[in-house]
Amino acid sequence: MTPITDILLTLCLAVPARPQPAETPVIAFARSGQNVTLAVPGDRGVPAGPVAILAYGRLWGESADANHGTVKLVAPAVRAPIVFRVVRVSNQESVLGEMVVYPEGWIAWEMHPEFRRAEKTQLVAVGVPDWFHAWLEAVGLPVERLPGPESLAGRPWRKLDKSSLLIVGQKAAGSGPAEMGRLAVRYRTNLLVLEADWFGDPTTPPGGIAVLPKDAAAALADLRTQQWPLPPHFCRYATPWPGIANRLAWIDGNAYPLVEEIHPPQEGAESLRIVLSYLPWQDQLGRCAAADELLLRLLAEAARGAEQARTLDGRWRLLYPAAGQINVDQRPVLAAASKAAETAYAQAVEPAATAPRGVRGYVLDLRGGAPPSDLLHRLDAERTFEPRIDKATPLLILGDHPILDAWRWLRLDRQPEPSTRPGVIWWPEDSLPSSPAAELRLMKLFTEWNVFLGETPPGAKQ
């Protein structure tokens, strides 16, 4: 990798693609001793005056005059990541931006626990945002950088003797996960999408959102056993891509996943990973040690791929409503999963001894209407249906209805928090169409059941 000795980053000058909270300044990244060129804001025709960097109540290094809206500074030597404020010397209360400075050689690639397989891993970045370029250079992470998406086809960049992670930003993210799936299959590479126009709308929840070990799942699930004295705290994030697909949350938020994996439908993508990150990492990198470690772990896990992934061939049983009553506008996720549904039991439930094997779960959808009065009798819940329900083959109940009170074996307890017997999952939200958060949760559950959501399952002939 060719070293970059001079980084040009714009601070507080251009209008960002997504709004940023006022309390979070735009950040530049650098390493000790690096020459950094920063754009400084100011009134047109009014000189900014000498500019310097401030930390711990004092100025560090030499000040410099801004010239044509930019200033050249030298990042000071540090032993740990430090956040410096870029200020006017004449008015140190006027903060022009912030710059995070890392020690020289902060990441020892071969020694870092998440990258011991570095000699077998290829990391490539294309179309990524400026902050990610700067962070890579600051921390010394050896990532090959391509100027734009056209460069992927312009030369043979893929090293087939290594596992690969292609890190893409808004300029290379294409039109959606389907295009990313085609790109992954074409080059046999895993993908991590940092920014994309097809992500959902940005949101700034009151008080922000803290990422805690308990929020880790899927490929990051082992992080749940850790304790972080200072967890990353983000003031904003993008809401997830709103489409229907098999997806698993890697980092869960209060309502939406903050990092998730999408399973593309293309044949040949079974062992590849497409990971979408909705977090503005630049707001916490260098400020919180857990944020840097978490992003490094995210890169490492995405690069490993999904060689042990199970085929999405699971079957599920729809108890109610009948398959022909599923309206795609009202129940889009159930409609997407309907091709994998065994619908015979929507009319009558056979004895447990004769039930076909391979059913991953049962769904009873009571949302948006009243079930028929003889539904309980047809399901014969007390004698033949109940024995089939356990943790390995759960029953998912969507919505709420008084009929549930008659099914004593469900052990429903509405207060203070909804609870049921083991093997019964109850989501009382009763609205149709359901909320985006509820749809995401249902897609995640079907993915855990290995039920394919889409037109052509991976591995099938098209």
Buried (B, 14 or more C-beta within 10 A) or exposed (E): EEEBEEBEBBBBBEEEEEEBBEEBBBBBBBBBBBEBBBBBBBEEEEEBBBBBBBBEEEBBEEBBEBEEBBBBBBBBEBEEBBBBBBBBBEEBEEBBBBBBBBBBEBBEBEEBEBBEEBEEBBBBBBBBBBBBBBBBBBBBBEBEBBEEBEBBEEEEBBEEEBBBBBBBBBBBBBEBBBEBBBBBBEBBBBBBBBBBEBBBEBBBEEEBBBBBBEBBBBBBEEBEEEEBEEBBBBBBBBBBBEBBBBBBBBBBBEBBBBBBBBBBBBBBBBEBBBBBBBBBBBBBBBBBBBBBBBBBBBBBBBBBBBEEBEEBBBBBBBBBBEBEEBEEEBBBBBBBBBBBBBBEBBEEBEEEEEBEEEBBBBBBBBBBEEBEEEBBEBBBBEEBBBEBBEEEBBBBBBBBBEBBEEBEBBEBEEEEEBEBBEBBBBBBBEEBBBEBBBBBBBBBBBBBBBBBBBEEBBBEEE
